[in-house]
Amino acid sequence: MLSRILFFVQNIPEDTDKSILDFLFQQFPGFVECRVLPGKGTMAFVEYENEEQSGTVLSQLNGFEIEDDRRITIQYAKK
C-alpha cells in the first residue's frame, strides 16, 4: 500500500533533535514536513508530495544507521 506519509517507529534515539530528522529527509525531492509525535520522541511522520517520492525515500533510508548500531525502520503509515 503506497502513501505519501512514511511512519518510522524503531531506533530513533530519544535525544535526536527534529532538525537532524529534517536534514536527513530534506535531502530527497518532494519533502513536505517531519512531525515528531509528542511524548514519543522515537516516532515521527514524514510527508512527501507523492507516492513515488516517498517510495524512493523508503528504499533509500529504511535501515539507515542514524547512530552507531541504531538503524531506523521506515514503513508506510496507514491511510
mmCIF file of the N, C-alpha and C atoms, coordinates in Angstrom:
data_MODEL
# 
_entry.id   MODEL 
# 
loop_
_atom_site.group_PDB 
_atom_site.id 
_atom_site.type_symbol 
_atom_site.label_atom_id 
_atom_site.label_alt_id 
_atom_site.label_comp_id 
_atom_site.label_asym_id 
_atom_site.label_entity_id 
_atom_site.label_seq_id 
_atom_site.pdbx_PDB_ins_code 
_atom_site.Cartn_x 
_atom_site.Cartn_y 
_atom_site.Cartn_z 
_atom_site.occupancy 
_atom_site.B_iso_or_equiv 
_atom_site.pdbx_formal_charge 
_atom_site.auth_seq_id 
_atom_site.auth_comp_id 
_atom_site.auth_asym_id 
_atom_site.auth_atom_id 
_atom_site.pdbx_PDB_model_num 
ATOM 1   N N  . MET A 1 1  ? 0.841  -1.175 0.000  1.00 0.00 ? 1  MET A N  1 
ATOM 2   C CA . MET A 1 1  ? 0.000  0.000  0.000  1.00 0.00 ? 1  MET A CA 1 
ATOM 3   C C  . MET A 1 1  ? 0.893  1.246  0.000  1.00 0.00 ? 1  MET A C  1 
ATOM 4   N N  . LEU A 1 2  ? 0.739  2.085  -0.979 1.00 0.00 ? 2  LEU A N  1 
ATOM 5   C CA . LEU A 1 2  ? 1.546  3.291  -1.086 1.00 0.00 ? 2  LEU A CA 1 
ATOM 6   C C  . LEU A 1 2  ? 0.873  4.452  -0.366 1.00 0.00 ? 2  LEU A C  1 
ATOM 7   N N  . SER A 1 3  ? 1.683  5.340  0.143  1.00 0.00 ? 3  SER A N  1 
ATOM 8   C CA . SER A 1 3  ? 1.190  6.510  0.850  1.00 0.00 ? 3  SER A CA 1 
ATOM 9   C C  . SER A 1 3  ? 2.212  7.616  0.714  1.00 0.00 ? 3  SER A C  1 
ATOM 10  N N  . ARG A 1 4  ? 1.743  8.844  0.829  1.00 0.00 ? 4  ARG A N  1 
ATOM 11  C CA . ARG A 1 4  ? 2.676  9.970  0.819  1.00 0.00 ? 4  ARG A CA 1 
ATOM 12  C C  . ARG A 1 4  ? 3.396  10.091 2.148  1.00 0.00 ? 4  ARG A C  1 
ATOM 13  N N  . ILE A 1 5  ? 2.823  9.533  3.200  1.00 0.00 ? 5  ILE A N  1 
ATOM 14  C CA . ILE A 1 5  ? 3.379  9.687  4.535  1.00 0.00 ? 5  ILE A CA 1 
ATOM 15  C C  . ILE A 1 5  ? 4.101  8.414  4.953  1.00 0.00 ? 5  ILE A C  1 
ATOM 16  N N  . LEU A 1 6  ? 5.330  8.559  5.421  1.00 0.00 ? 6  LEU A N  1 
ATOM 17  C CA . LEU A 1 6  ? 6.097  7.433  5.943  1.00 0.00 ? 6  LEU A CA 1 
ATOM 18  C C  . LEU A 1 6  ? 6.031  7.478  7.461  1.00 0.00 ? 6  LEU A C  1 
ATOM 19  N N  . PHE A 1 7  ? 5.897  6.361  8.078  1.00 0.00 ? 7  PHE A N  1 
ATOM 20  C CA . PHE A 1 7  ? 5.879  6.285  9.533  1.00 0.00 ? 7  PHE A CA 1 
ATOM 21  C C  . PHE A 1 7  ? 7.086  5.466  9.964  1.00 0.00 ? 7  PHE A C  1 
ATOM 22  N N  . PHE A 1 8  ? 8.011  6.045  10.665 1.00 0.00 ? 8  PHE A N  1 
ATOM 23  C CA . PHE A 1 8  ? 9.146  5.253  11.120 1.00 0.00 ? 8  PHE A CA 1 
ATOM 24  C C  . PHE A 1 8  ? 9.070  5.132  12.631 1.00 0.00 ? 8  PHE A C  1 
ATOM 25  N N  . VAL A 1 9  ? 9.295  3.928  13.134 1.00 0.00 ? 9  VAL A N  1 
ATOM 26  C CA . VAL A 1 9  ? 8.943  3.670  14.521 1.00 0.00 ? 9  VAL A CA 1 
ATOM 27  C C  . VAL A 1 9  ? 10.091 3.196  15.392 1.00 0.00 ? 9  VAL A C  1 
ATOM 28  N N  . GLN A 1 10 ? 11.103 2.637  14.845 1.00 0.00 ? 10 GLN A N  1 
ATOM 29  C CA . GLN A 1 10 ? 12.097 1.994  15.688 1.00 0.00 ? 10 GLN A CA 1 
ATOM 30  C C  . GLN A 1 10 ? 13.468 2.648  15.604 1.00 0.00 ? 10 GLN A C  1 
ATOM 31  N N  . ASN A 1 11 ? 14.085 2.691  16.758 1.00 0.00 ? 11 ASN A N  1 
ATOM 32  C CA . ASN A 1 11 ? 15.503 3.047  16.868 1.00 0.00 ? 11 ASN A CA 1 
ATOM 33  C C  . ASN A 1 11 ? 15.867 4.486  16.555 1.00 0.00 ? 11 ASN A C  1 
ATOM 34  N N  . ILE A 1 12 ? 14.928 5.393  16.661 1.00 0.00 ? 12 ILE A N  1 
ATOM 35  C CA . ILE A 1 12 ? 15.311 6.804  16.617 1.00 0.00 ? 12 ILE A CA 1 
ATOM 36  C C  . ILE A 1 12 ? 15.740 7.142  18.037 1.00 0.00 ? 12 ILE A C  1 
ATOM 37  N N  . PRO A 1 13 ? 16.992 7.496  18.236 1.00 0.00 ? 13 PRO A N  1 
ATOM 38  C CA . PRO A 1 13 ? 17.420 7.827  19.588 1.00 0.00 ? 13 PRO A CA 1 
ATOM 39  C C  . PRO A 1 13 ? 16.554 8.942  20.179 1.00 0.00 ? 13 PRO A C  1 
ATOM 40  N N  . GLU A 1 14 ? 16.158 8.796  21.428 1.00 0.00 ? 14 GLU A N  1 
ATOM 41  C CA . GLU A 1 14 ? 15.248 9.756  22.057 1.00 0.00 ? 14 GLU A CA 1 
ATOM 42  C C  . GLU A 1 14 ? 15.804 11.169 22.077 1.00 0.00 ? 14 GLU A C  1 
ATOM 43  N N  . ASP A 1 15 ? 17.104 11.313 22.085 1.00 0.00 ? 15 ASP A N  1 
ATOM 44  C CA . ASP A 1 15 ? 17.701 12.645 22.135 1.00 0.00 ? 15 ASP A CA 1 
ATOM 45  C C  . ASP A 1 15 ? 17.945 13.236 20.744 1.00 0.00 ? 15 ASP A C  1 
ATOM 46  N N  . THR A 1 16 ? 17.416 12.593 19.706 1.00 0.00 ? 16 THR A N  1 
ATOM 47  C CA . THR A 1 16 ? 17.589 13.100 18.349 1.00 0.00 ? 16 THR A CA 1 
ATOM 48  C C  . THR A 1 16 ? 16.742 14.350 18.158 1.00 0.00 ? 16 THR A C  1 
ATOM 49  N N  . ASP A 1 17 ? 17.375 15.432 17.781 1.00 0.00 ? 17 ASP A N  1 
ATOM 50  C CA . ASP A 1 17 ? 16.693 16.695 17.546 1.00 0.00 ? 17 ASP A CA 1 
ATOM 51  C C  . ASP A 1 17 ? 15.918 16.638 16.230 1.00 0.00 ? 17 ASP A C  1 
ATOM 52  N N  . LYS A 1 18 ? 14.758 17.291 16.193 1.00 0.00 ? 18 LYS A N  1 
ATOM 53  C CA . LYS A 1 18 ? 13.942 17.318 14.982 1.00 0.00 ? 18 LYS A CA 1 
ATOM 54  C C  . LYS A 1 18 ? 14.727 17.856 13.786 1.00 0.00 ? 18 LYS A C  1 
ATOM 55  N N  . SER A 1 19 ? 15.629 18.787 14.025 1.00 0.00 ? 19 SER A N  1 
ATOM 56  C CA . SER A 1 19 ? 16.409 19.366 12.924 1.00 0.00 ? 19 SER A CA 1 
ATOM 57  C C  . SER A 1 19 ? 17.276 18.305 12.243 1.00 0.00 ? 19 SER A C  1 
ATOM 58  N N  . ILE A 1 20 ? 17.722 17.303 12.990 1.00 0.00 ? 20 ILE A N  1 
ATOM 59  C CA . ILE A 1 20 ? 18.501 16.214 12.394 1.00 0.00 ? 20 ILE A CA 1 
ATOM 60  C C  . ILE A 1 20 ? 17.622 15.388 11.471 1.00 0.00 ? 20 ILE A C  1 
ATOM 61  N N  . LEU A 1 21 ? 16.402 15.106 11.908 1.00 0.00 ? 21 LEU A N  1 
ATOM 62  C CA . LEU A 1 21 ? 15.469 14.353 11.067 1.00 0.00 ? 21 LEU A CA 1 
ATOM 63  C C  . LEU A 1 21 ? 15.104 15.165 9.822  1.00 0.00 ? 21 LEU A C  1 
ATOM 64  N N  . ASP A 1 22 ? 14.846 16.459 10.007 1.00 0.00 ? 22 ASP A N  1 
ATOM 65  C CA . ASP A 1 22 ? 14.547 17.315 8.854  1.00 0.00 ? 22 ASP A CA 1 
ATOM 66  C C  . ASP A 1 22 ? 15.699 17.268 7.857  1.00 0.00 ? 22 ASP A C  1 
ATOM 67  N N  . PHE A 1 23 ? 16.918 17.408 8.339  1.00 0.00 ? 23 PHE A N  1 
ATOM 68  C CA . PHE A 1 23 ? 18.092 17.383 7.461  1.00 0.00 ? 23 PHE A CA 1 
ATOM 69  C C  . PHE A 1 23 ? 18.177 16.064 6.700  1.00 0.00 ? 23 PHE A C  1 
ATOM 70  N N  . LEU A 1 24 ? 17.947 14.969 7.385  1.00 0.00 ? 24 LEU A N  1 
ATOM 71  C CA . LEU A 1 24 ? 18.018 13.644 6.765  1.00 0.00 ? 24 LEU A CA 1 
ATOM 72  C C  . LEU A 1 24 ? 16.994 13.497 5.647  1.00 0.00 ? 24 LEU A C  1 
ATOM 73  N N  . PHE A 1 25 ? 15.761 13.881 5.906  1.00 0.00 ? 25 PHE A N  1 
ATOM 74  C CA . PHE A 1 25 ? 14.696 13.662 4.939  1.00 0.00 ? 25 PHE A CA 1 
ATOM 75  C C  . PHE A 1 25 ? 14.591 14.759 3.880  1.00 0.00 ? 25 PHE A C  1 
ATOM 76  N N  . GLN A 1 26 ? 15.080 15.961 4.160  1.00 0.00 ? 26 GLN A N  1 
ATOM 77  C CA . GLN A 1 26 ? 15.050 17.049 3.179  1.00 0.00 ? 26 GLN A CA 1 
ATOM 78  C C  . GLN A 1 26 ? 15.956 16.788 1.986  1.00 0.00 ? 26 GLN A C  1 
ATOM 79  N N  . GLN A 1 27 ? 16.853 15.839 2.116  1.00 0.00 ? 27 GLN A N  1 
ATOM 80  C CA . GLN A 1 27 ? 17.772 15.532 1.022  1.00 0.00 ? 27 GLN A CA 1 
ATOM 81  C C  . GLN A 1 27 ? 17.052 14.943 -0.188 1.00 0.00 ? 27 GLN A C  1 
ATOM 82  N N  . PHE A 1 28 ? 15.821 14.510 0.005  1.00 0.00 ? 28 PHE A N  1 
ATOM 83  C CA . PHE A 1 28 ? 15.068 13.858 -1.060 1.00 0.00 ? 28 PHE A CA 1 
ATOM 84  C C  . PHE A 1 28 ? 14.003 14.798 -1.609 1.00 0.00 ? 28 PHE A C  1 
ATOM 85  N N  . PRO A 1 29 ? 13.842 14.815 -2.932 1.00 0.00 ? 29 PRO A N  1 
ATOM 86  C CA . PRO A 1 29 ? 12.847 15.696 -3.556 1.00 0.00 ? 29 PRO A CA 1 
ATOM 87  C C  . PRO A 1 29 ? 11.443 15.406 -3.046 1.00 0.00 ? 29 PRO A C  1 
ATOM 88  N N  . GLY A 1 30 ? 10.663 16.474 -2.910 1.00 0.00 ? 30 GLY A N  1 
ATOM 89  C CA . GLY A 1 30 ? 9.271  16.351 -2.535 1.00 0.00 ? 30 GLY A CA 1 
ATOM 90  C C  . GLY A 1 30 ? 9.007  16.402 -1.045 1.00 0.00 ? 30 GLY A C  1 
ATOM 91  N N  . PHE A 1 31 ? 10.052 16.617 -0.234 1.00 0.00 ? 31 PHE A N  1 
ATOM 92  C CA . PHE A 1 31 ? 9.878  16.679 1.216  1.00 0.00 ? 31 PHE A CA 1 
ATOM 93  C C  . PHE A 1 31 ? 8.881  17.778 1.567  1.00 0.00 ? 31 PHE A C  1 
ATOM 94  N N  . VAL A 1 32 ? 7.897  17.445 2.415  1.00 0.00 ? 32 VAL A N  1 
ATOM 95  C CA . VAL A 1 32 ? 6.920  18.420 2.879  1.00 0.00 ? 32 VAL A CA 1 
ATOM 96  C C  . VAL A 1 32 ? 7.186  18.775 4.338  1.00 0.00 ? 32 VAL A C  1 
ATOM 97  N N  . GLU A 1 33 ? 7.175  17.756 5.218  1.00 0.00 ? 33 GLU A N  1 
ATOM 98  C CA . GLU A 1 33 ? 7.438  18.032 6.628  1.00 0.00 ? 33 GLU A CA 1 
ATOM 99  C C  . GLU A 1 33 ? 7.728  16.757 7.403  1.00 0.00 ? 33 GLU A C  1 
ATOM 100 N N  . CYS A 1 34 ? 8.316  16.959 8.571  1.00 0.00 ? 34 CYS A N  1 
ATOM 101 C CA . CYS A 1 34 ? 8.588  15.886 9.522  1.00 0.00 ? 34 CYS A CA 1 
ATOM 102 C C  . CYS A 1 34 ? 7.913  16.288 10.827 1.00 0.00 ? 34 CYS A C  1 
ATOM 103 N N  . ARG A 1 35 ? 7.090  15.401 11.372 1.00 0.00 ? 35 ARG A N  1 
ATOM 104 C CA . ARG A 1 35 ? 6.391  15.675 12.622 1.00 0.00 ? 35 ARG A CA 1 
ATOM 105 C C  . ARG A 1 35 ? 6.752  14.598 13.649 1.00 0.00 ? 35 ARG A C  1 
ATOM 106 N N  . VAL A 1 36 ? 7.433  14.996 14.693 1.00 0.00 ? 36 VAL A N  1 
ATOM 107 C CA . VAL A 1 36 ? 7.762  14.082 15.785 1.00 0.00 ? 36 VAL A CA 1 
ATOM 108 C C  . VAL A 1 36 ? 6.535  14.010 16.682 1.00 0.00 ? 36 VAL A C  1 
ATOM 109 N N  . LEU A 1 37 ? 6.146  12.801 17.086 1.00 0.00 ? 37 LEU A N  1 
ATOM 110 C CA . LEU A 1 37 ? 4.963  12.634 17.916 1.00 0.00 ? 37 LEU A CA 1 
ATOM 111 C C  . LEU A 1 37 ? 5.230  13.120 19.340 1.00 0.00 ? 37 LEU A C  1 
ATOM 112 N N  . PRO A 1 38 ? 4.377  13.981 19.866 1.00 0.00 ? 38 PRO A N  1 
ATOM 113 C CA . PRO A 1 38 ? 4.561  14.492 21.225 1.00 0.00 ? 38 PRO A CA 1 
ATOM 114 C C  . PRO A 1 38 ? 4.612  13.354 22.245 1.00 0.00 ? 38 PRO A C  1 
ATOM 115 N N  . GLY A 1 39 ? 5.611  13.393 23.091 1.00 0.00 ? 39 GLY A N  1 
ATOM 116 C CA . GLY A 1 39 ? 5.762  12.378 24.118 1.00 0.00 ? 39 GLY A CA 1 
ATOM 117 C C  . GLY A 1 39 ? 6.321  11.056 23.613 1.00 0.00 ? 39 GLY A C  1 
ATOM 118 N N  . LYS A 1 40 ? 6.559  10.978 22.317 1.00 0.00 ? 40 LYS A N  1 
ATOM 119 C CA . LYS A 1 40 ? 7.094  9.748  21.728 1.00 0.00 ? 40 LYS A CA 1 
ATOM 120 C C  . LYS A 1 40 ? 8.219  10.136 20.778 1.00 0.00 ? 40 LYS A C  1 
ATOM 121 N N  . GLY A 1 41 ? 9.288  10.633 21.332 1.00 0.00 ? 41 GLY A N  1 
ATOM 122 C CA . GLY A 1 41 ? 10.395 11.138 20.536 1.00 0.00 ? 41 GLY A CA 1 
ATOM 123 C C  . GLY A 1 41 ? 11.039 10.103 19.641 1.00 0.00 ? 41 GLY A C  1 
ATOM 124 N N  . THR A 1 42 ? 10.680 8.847  19.811 1.00 0.00 ? 42 THR A N  1 
ATOM 125 C CA . THR A 1 42 ? 11.256 7.800  18.973 1.00 0.00 ? 42 THR A CA 1 
ATOM 126 C C  . THR A 1 42 ? 10.404 7.522  17.737 1.00 0.00 ? 42 THR A C  1 
ATOM 127 N N  . MET A 1 43 ? 9.316  8.276  17.543 1.00 0.00 ? 43 MET A N  1 
ATOM 128 C CA . MET A 1 43 ? 8.437  8.084  16.389 1.00 0.00 ? 43 MET A CA 1 
ATOM 129 C C  . MET A 1 43 ? 8.177  9.410  15.700 1.00 0.00 ? 43 MET A C  1 
ATOM 130 N N  . ALA A 1 44 ? 8.026  9.342  14.390 1.00 0.00 ? 44 ALA A N  1 
ATOM 131 C CA . ALA A 1 44 ? 7.718  10.554 13.642 1.00 0.00 ? 44 ALA A CA 1 
ATOM 132 C C  . ALA A 1 44 ? 6.999  10.198 12.351 1.00 0.00 ? 44 ALA A C  1 
ATOM 133 N N  . PHE A 1 45 ? 6.261  11.163 11.822 1.00 0.00 ? 45 PHE A N  1 
ATOM 134 C CA . PHE A 1 45 ? 5.669  11.066 10.495 1.00 0.00 ? 45 PHE A CA 1 
ATOM 135 C C  . PHE A 1 45 ? 6.467  11.968 9.572  1.00 0.00 ? 45 PHE A C  1 
ATOM 136 N N  . VAL A 1 46 ? 6.722  11.499 8.365  1.00 0.00 ? 46 VAL A N  1 
ATOM 137 C CA . VAL A 1 46 ? 7.413  12.299 7.363  1.00 0.00 ? 46 VAL A CA 1 
ATOM 138 C C  . VAL A 1 46 ? 6.547  12.298 6.113  1.00 0.00 ? 46 VAL A C  1 
ATOM 139 N N  . GLU A 1 47 ? 6.288  13.469 5.574  1.00 0.00 ? 47 GLU A N  1 
ATOM 140 C CA . GLU A 1 47 ? 5.401  13.570 4.412  1.00 0.00 ? 47 GLU A CA 1 
ATOM 141 C C  . GLU A 1 47 ? 6.157  14.066 3.176  1.00 0.00 ? 47 GLU A C  1 
ATOM 142 N N  . TYR A 1 48 ? 5.805  13.464 2.043  1.00 0.00 ? 48 TYR A N  1 
ATOM 143 C CA . TYR A 1 48 ? 6.326  13.860 0.733  1.00 0.00 ? 48 TYR A CA 1 
ATOM 144 C C  . TYR A 1 48 ? 5.163  14.213 -0.179 1.00 0.00 ? 48 TYR A C  1 
ATOM 145 N N  . GLU A 1 49 ? 5.465  14.870 -1.289 1.00 0.00 ? 49 GLU A N  1 
ATOM 146 C CA . GLU A 1 49 ? 4.430  15.334 -2.203 1.00 0.00 ? 49 GLU A CA 1 
ATOM 147 C C  . GLU A 1 49 ? 3.659  14.201 -2.876 1.00 0.00 ? 49 GLU A C  1 
ATOM 148 N N  . ASN A 1 50 ? 4.322  13.068 -3.141 1.00 0.00 ? 50 ASN A N  1 
ATOM 149 C CA . ASN A 1 50 ? 3.613  11.978 -3.807 1.00 0.00 ? 50 ASN A CA 1 
ATOM 150 C C  . ASN A 1 50 ? 4.203  10.619 -3.437 1.00 0.00 ? 50 ASN A C  1 
ATOM 151 N N  . GLU A 1 51 ? 3.491  9.584  -3.850 1.00 0.00 ? 51 GLU A N  1 
ATOM 152 C CA . GLU A 1 51 ? 3.885  8.215  -3.501 1.00 0.00 ? 51 GLU A CA 1 
ATOM 153 C C  . GLU A 1 51 ? 5.222  7.809  -4.111 1.00 0.00 ? 51 GLU A C  1 
ATOM 154 N N  . GLU A 1 52 ? 5.499  8.269  -5.315 1.00 0.00 ? 52 GLU A N  1 
ATOM 155 C CA . GLU A 1 52 ? 6.771  7.919  -5.958 1.00 0.00 ? 52 GLU A CA 1 
ATOM 156 C C  . GLU A 1 52 ? 7.951  8.435  -5.131 1.00 0.00 ? 52 GLU A C  1 
ATOM 157 N N  . GLN A 1 53 ? 7.843  9.673  -4.674 1.00 0.00 ? 53 GLN A N  1 
ATOM 158 C CA . GLN A 1 53 ? 8.919  10.263 -3.865 1.00 0.00 ? 53 GLN A CA 1 
ATOM 159 C C  . GLN A 1 53 ? 9.059  9.547  -2.528 1.00 0.00 ? 53 GLN A C  1 
ATOM 160 N N  . SER A 1 54 ? 7.939  9.248  -1.878 1.00 0.00 ? 54 SER A N  1 
ATOM 161 C CA . SER A 1 54 ? 8.034  8.552  -0.592 1.00 0.00 ? 54 SER A CA 1 
ATOM 162 C C  . SER A 1 54 ? 8.581  7.144  -0.776 1.00 0.00 ? 54 SER A C  1 
ATOM 163 N N  . GLY A 1 55 ? 8.264  6.498  -1.893 1.00 0.00 ? 55 GLY A N  1 
ATOM 164 C CA . GLY A 1 55 ? 8.799  5.172  -2.176 1.00 0.00 ? 55 GLY A CA 1 
ATOM 165 C C  . GLY A 1 55 ? 10.309 5.188  -2.336 1.00 0.00 ? 55 GLY A C  1 
ATOM 166 N N  . THR A 1 56 ? 10.820 6.225  -2.963 1.00 0.00 ? 56 THR A N  1 
ATOM 167 C CA . THR A 1 56 ? 12.272 6.373  -3.108 1.00 0.00 ? 56 THR A CA 1 
ATOM 168 C C  . THR A 1 56 ? 12.934 6.503  -1.741 1.00 0.00 ? 56 THR A C  1 
ATOM 169 N N  . VAL A 1 57 ? 12.348 7.318  -0.889 1.00 0.00 ? 57 VAL A N  1 
ATOM 170 C CA . VAL A 1 57 ? 12.899 7.514  0.454  1.00 0.00 ? 57 VAL A CA 1 
ATOM 171 C C  . VAL A 1 57 ? 12.859 6.206  1.238  1.00 0.00 ? 57 VAL A C  1 
ATOM 172 N N  . LEU A 1 58 ? 11.752 5.495  1.141  1.00 0.00 ? 58 LEU A N  1 
ATOM 173 C CA . LEU A 1 58 ? 11.626 4.222  1.840  1.00 0.00 ? 58 LEU A CA 1 
ATOM 174 C C  . LEU A 1 58 ? 12.736 3.268  1.424  1.00 0.00 ? 58 LEU A C  1 
ATOM 175 N N  . SER A 1 59 ? 12.987 3.164  0.125  1.00 0.00 ? 59 SER A N  1 
ATOM 176 C CA . SER A 1 59 ? 14.018 2.231  -0.340 1.00 0.00 ? 59 SER A CA 1 
ATOM 177 C C  . SER A 1 59 ? 15.434 2.701  0.010  1.00 0.00 ? 59 SER A C  1 
ATOM 178 N N  . GLN A 1 60 ? 15.640 4.005  0.114  1.00 0.00 ? 60 GLN A N  1 
ATOM 179 C CA . GLN A 1 60 ? 16.975 4.541  0.388  1.00 0.00 ? 60 GLN A CA 1 
ATOM 180 C C  . GLN A 1 60 ? 17.315 4.618  1.878  1.00 0.00 ? 60 GLN A C  1 
ATOM 181 N N  . LEU A 1 61 ? 16.328 4.897  2.731  1.00 0.00 ? 61 LEU A N  1 
ATOM 182 C CA . LEU A 1 61 ? 16.634 5.160  4.135  1.00 0.00 ? 61 LEU A CA 1 
ATOM 183 C C  . LEU A 1 61 ? 16.169 4.084  5.109  1.00 0.00 ? 61 LEU A C  1 
ATOM 184 N N  . ASN A 1 62 ? 15.361 3.136  4.683  1.00 0.00 ? 62 ASN A N  1 
ATOM 185 C CA . ASN A 1 62 ? 14.939 2.081  5.597  1.00 0.00 ? 62 ASN A CA 1 
ATOM 186 C C  . ASN A 1 62 ? 16.183 1.308  6.033  1.00 0.00 ? 62 ASN A C  1 
ATOM 187 N N  . GLY A 1 63 ? 16.437 1.275  7.328  1.00 0.00 ? 63 GLY A N  1 
ATOM 188 C CA . GLY A 1 63 ? 17.638 0.634  7.850  1.00 0.00 ? 63 GLY A CA 1 
ATOM 189 C C  . GLY A 1 63 ? 18.822 1.571  7.975  1.00 0.00 ? 63 GLY A C  1 
ATOM 190 N N  . PHE A 1 64 ? 18.629 2.853  7.674  1.00 0.00 ? 64 PHE A N  1 
ATOM 191 C CA . PHE A 1 64 ? 19.711 3.836  7.780  1.00 0.00 ? 64 PHE A CA 1 
ATOM 192 C C  . PHE A 1 64 ? 20.226 3.902  9.215  1.00 0.00 ? 64 PHE A C  1 
ATOM 193 N N  . GLU A 1 65 ? 21.538 3.894  9.364  1.00 0.00 ? 65 GLU A N  1 
ATOM 194 C CA . GLU A 1 65 ? 22.156 3.952  10.687 1.00 0.00 ? 65 GLU A CA 1 
ATOM 195 C C  . GLU A 1 65 ? 22.262 5.406  11.117 1.00 0.00 ? 65 GLU A C  1 
ATOM 196 N N  . ILE A 1 66 ? 21.344 5.818  11.967 1.00 0.00 ? 66 ILE A N  1 
ATOM 197 C CA . ILE A 1 66 ? 21.291 7.207  12.417 1.00 0.00 ? 66 ILE A CA 1 
ATOM 198 C C  . ILE A 1 66 ? 22.304 7.473  13.521 1.00 0.00 ? 66 ILE A C  1 
ATOM 199 N N  . GLU A 1 67 ? 22.729 6.429  14.188 1.00 0.00 ? 67 GLU A N  1 
ATOM 200 C CA . GLU A 1 67 ? 23.709 6.489  15.270 1.00 0.00 ? 67 GLU A CA 1 
ATOM 201 C C  . GLU A 1 67 ? 24.370 5.113  15.285 1.00 0.00 ? 67 GLU A C  1 
ATOM 202 N N  . ASP A 1 68 ? 25.518 4.990  15.907 1.00 0.00 ? 68 ASP A N  1 
ATOM 203 C CA . ASP A 1 68 ? 26.171 3.678  15.961 1.00 0.00 ? 68 ASP A CA 1 
ATOM 204 C C  . ASP A 1 68 ? 25.200 2.610  16.438 1.00 0.00 ? 68 ASP A C  1 
ATOM 205 N N  . ASP A 1 69 ? 25.024 1.590  15.625 1.00 0.00 ? 69 ASP A N  1 
ATOM 206 C CA . ASP A 1 69 ? 24.147 0.457  15.927 1.00 0.00 ? 69 ASP A CA 1 
ATOM 207 C C  . ASP A 1 69 ? 22.686 0.830  16.131 1.00 0.00 ? 69 ASP A C  1 
ATOM 208 N N  . ARG A 1 70 ? 22.242 1.964  15.637 1.00 0.00 ? 70 ARG A N  1 
ATOM 209 C CA . ARG A 1 70 ? 20.837 2.380  15.732 1.00 0.00 ? 70 ARG A CA 1 
ATOM 210 C C  . ARG A 1 70 ? 20.317 2.620  14.322 1.00 0.00 ? 70 ARG A C  1 
ATOM 211 N N  . ARG A 1 71 ? 19.624 1.669  13.788 1.00 0.00 ? 71 ARG A N  1 
ATOM 212 C CA . ARG A 1 71 ? 19.072 1.777  12.434 1.00 0.00 ? 71 ARG A CA 1 
ATOM 213 C C  . ARG A 1 71 ? 17.586 2.081  12.513 1.00 0.00 ? 71 ARG A C  1 
ATOM 214 N N  . ILE A 1 72 ? 17.162 3.090  11.765 1.00 0.00 ? 72 ILE A N  1 
ATOM 215 C CA . ILE A 1 72 ? 15.741 3.424  11.765 1.00 0.00 ? 72 ILE A CA 1 
ATOM 216 C C  . ILE A 1 72 ? 14.984 2.432  10.887 1.00 0.00 ? 72 ILE A C  1 
ATOM 217 N N  . THR A 1 73 ? 13.749 2.208  11.247 1.00 0.00 ? 73 THR A N  1 
ATOM 218 C CA . THR A 1 73 ? 12.852 1.377  10.464 1.00 0.00 ? 73 THR A CA 1 
ATOM 219 C C  . THR A 1 73 ? 11.741 2.267  9.938  1.00 0.00 ? 73 THR A C  1 
ATOM 220 N N  . ILE A 1 74 ? 11.519 2.208  8.624  1.00 0.00 ? 74 ILE A N  1 
ATOM 221 C CA . ILE A 1 74 ? 10.513 3.045  7.987  1.00 0.00 ? 74 ILE A CA 1 
ATOM 222 C C  . ILE A 1 74 ? 9.459  2.138  7.367  1.00 0.00 ? 74 ILE A C  1 
ATOM 223 N N  . GLN A 1 75 ? 8.214  2.510  7.552  1.00 0.00 ? 75 GLN A N  1 
ATOM 224 C CA . GLN A 1 75 ? 7.126  1.795  6.893  1.00 0.00 ? 75 GLN A CA 1 
ATOM 225 C C  . GLN A 1 75 ? 6.038  2.811  6.558  1.00 0.00 ? 75 GLN A C  1 
ATOM 226 N N  . TYR A 1 76 ? 5.184  2.425  5.626  1.00 0.00 ? 76 TYR A N  1 
ATOM 227 C CA . TYR A 1 76 ? 4.104  3.330  5.244  1.00 0.00 ? 76 TYR A CA 1 
ATOM 228 C C  . TYR A 1 76 ? 3.112  3.484  6.371  1.00 0.00 ? 76 TYR A C  1 
ATOM 229 N N  . ALA A 1 77 ? 2.623  4.701  6.549  1.00 0.00 ? 77 ALA A N  1 
ATOM 230 C CA . ALA A 1 77 ? 1.565  4.972  7.517  1.00 0.00 ? 77 ALA A CA 1 
ATOM 231 C C  . ALA A 1 77 ? 0.258  4.449  6.944  1.00 0.00 ? 77 ALA A C  1 
ATOM 232 N N  . LYS A 1 78 ? -0.658 4.123  7.831  1.00 0.00 ? 78 LYS A N  1 
ATOM 233 C CA . LYS A 1 78 ? -1.979 3.703  7.377  1.00 0.00 ? 78 LYS A CA 1 
ATOM 234 C C  . LYS A 1 78 ? -2.726 4.924  6.883  1.00 0.00 ? 78 LYS A C  1 
ATOM 235 N N  . LYS A 1 79 ? -3.468 4.729  5.800  1.00 0.00 ? 79 LYS A N  1 
ATOM 236 C CA . LYS A 1 79 ? -4.250 5.856  5.246  1.00 0.00 ? 79 LYS A CA 1 
ATOM 237 C C  . LYS A 1 79 ? -5.492 6.086  6.054  1.00 0.00 ? 79 LYS A C  1 
# 
